[in-house]
Amino acid sequence: MAFGLTEAFVRVAGTSPVIQALAGGLVISLLNLFGASLILVWRDPSERALNGLLGFAAGVMLAAAFTSLIIPGIEEYSGGNPVPTLIGVGIGALFLDRADALVPHAHYLLTGSRRTDAAKPNETLPVTDERVTGVVLFILAITLHNMPEGLAVGVGFGAAAGDPAQLGSALSLMVAIGLQNVPEGLAVSVAAINAGLDRRLYAAVAGIRAGVVEIPLAVLGAVAVATVEPLLPYAMGFAAGAMLFVISDEIIPETHRSGHERVATLGLMAGVIIMLYLDIALAG
């Protein structure tokens, strides 16, 4: 199975890590579009279902951060020295923390309730029209959320440059992030509609919005680590740290606020199990 998928991917995308990252970025963006478009047929998903799906997305990201980024960064690209990768983890989390000060936390966009440490839009954006402010902030927040995913895919393919044995690991990361993009895309569409955006219009442009962020970051990540090899463990740590920040700061609090914690937790466990299976099946 792993060999067949790897061989098929190479036939389509070639052996260049940059082109492979471009293909990976397209895949995860298309799956984001698919998830966002589900709102056209699943017009009113329950909060319980969304919490379970977002828990699944968090579980996939959690396992991927360790199996595809942190552990390889330490064991394979730092000679067992954890410092470069862990520095990257810290920088990635700090970057998301500081960027989060410019836009509202995702749960504010979903619920309308503001945390004490949330951004203050009137102080951070020179926009006076409340409707425009809401749309601008919504796009900024979701764009920020998608950044580590695209970067992680690009770093994965960059790490596999010249090493076919590592391509399976990069593919497992691509598939995992693509899978978690489906429920995430649906949840974002629901939030967009709750914010007053048009159902069909948002679903139609969701893939473009995700692609504008995820595709170039995937390419950038591959270019950076393929051309400046010493950056690789730092870049892998950065992508993992940003993903872990999103899980802890955004997804888990959102899925545990409305009384469906058990469903969200079961979803998270399912995501972890599936990602661990993918990592072994595709990289083996």
Order of alpha helices (4+ residues) and beta strands (2+ residues): alpha-alpha-alpha-alpha-alpha-alpha-alpha-alpha-alpha-alpha-alpha-alpha-alpha
